[in-house]
Amino acid sequence: MAIQKLYAGAKLREIRTRMGLTQKACAAKLGVSLPYLNQMENNNRPVSTSVVLALAQEFGIDVTELSTGDSERLVSDMREALSDPVFADAMPPLADLRLTASNAPALARALIELHRAYRQTHERLASLDEALGREDARSQTSPWDEVRDFFHYCDNYIDAVDRAAESFAAQARGGMREAAERRLRDLGLTILRRDDGPVRQYEPATGTLYLLARAAPETQLFQMLLQIALLTQDKLLEATLDLARFQSDEARAIAKIGLANYFAGAALMPYRAFLEAAQEVRHDLEVLGGRFGASIEQVAHRLSTMQRPGAKGIPFFFVRVDQAGTITKRHSATRLQFARFGGACPLWNVHRAFETPGRFLRQLAETPDGVRYISLARDVSKSGGSYGAPVRRYAIALGCELRHAGSLVYADTLDVSNDSAFEPIGISCRICERKSCHQRSVPPLERRLSVDVHERGVLPYQVR
């Protein structure tokens, strides 16, 4: 079998820059000539085995960094942007997109940002009757999307915040709930629980933290840890926000809450202890939830963040959808990327989770690029806590590439050797290349259509 050559010029250049080295100094440390290093950084030559070993020995680099990163996500996001009707038939070949993502990632992100601005402008024009006369009617990046992209391109792993949370957990005495309450009291807070109101409300003037009494115990604990992050890790959170350079105050505020949430999850499930436990129980979400006092959704989300260099867990994708199929949370450390606009593929088992509350659904799936996955789905409905209170209904999906199936308890008894066991799924209809799909809602933008007025099949057209 032919060995695939590794072209990772952009990543190699990023590592050198991070180390503060010139090309000449870096070439000397790696034991190669300056022209050879230059050719590797410009993808004119593949990264040699000797250079990979030198990176590990000289700099302590996790060599998996060279083959992972933003490239696959950038390719997926560019394909979706370029499939917009505004580009008509201008879709570049896939090879060109991969070359751009590898050699010019900043240009790829600029294209994605430009397309996002265009879509937002289009949406504002569509509702011009509401926007006329308002000062905020100008086009701007959605703060929510900006923050989501920040975590997306950080691989959903924030090292400094993760380590700070792990340090807090290591110093905690007794159970985490007792440790959290004790830390809040040491900070001068009074913790009160009430039957109505927000899940968490902090009044700085009185030093009172109110928690919703009918919220689940793991939710109350999570909110206490979040408040600890806001009070004790403010400098770290603000420094991280400074590096992110958000375009609006709203985005920065949303991101700060996101970072505090990240700290809470990482304190509740500290990295190394959680990684060891996950490997021990073969990623059984219920067992992990019981061991760490976390909900199923919290455990699934935490598993998708286990990407610490040198101690990486399985690359998972994680997504949460509502009953309309709208994606409300998404992250993928795998090649499977979710549509930035609209819902998920209707053939995905995450939608069926609403039909079987309280049960885990397993699915073997294959995407149009031929990559196979195992996907786990479950509903995570959240009761309002009282009669007549609205119930929030969501479903989550957690999955990974099939090559990791042996590390998942959920893969047991699945016939992974049977090709017919894999269901064909996609990202979204408008960028899915499958010619025959009984659930297709709109034609694929990259294909031409054939329409016969004398014939009607499952669809009123055929995809060429």
Secondary structure, DSSP 8 states (H G I E B T S, - for coil): --------HHHHHHHHHHTT--HHHHHHHHTS-HHHHHHHHTTSS---HHHHHHHHHHH---GGGGT-SSHHHHHHHHHHHHTSGGGTT----HHHHHHHHHH-HHHHHHHHHHHHHHHHHHHHHHTHHHHTT-GGGS----HHHHHHHHHHHTTT--HHHHHHHHHHHHH--S-HHHHHHHHHHHTT-EEEEESSS-SEEEETTTTEEEEETTS-HHHHHHHHHHHHHHHHSHHHHHHHHHHHT-SSHHHHHHHHHHHHHHHHHHHHS-HHHHHHHHHHTTT-HHHHHHHHT--HHHHHHHHTT---TTS-----EEEEEETT-BEEEEEESSS----SSSB--TTSGGGGGGGSTT--EEEEEE-TTS-EEEEEEEE--B--SSTT---B-EEEEEEEEGGGGGG-GGGTT--TT-GGG-EE--S-GGG---S--TT--S--TTS-EE--TT---SSSSEE-
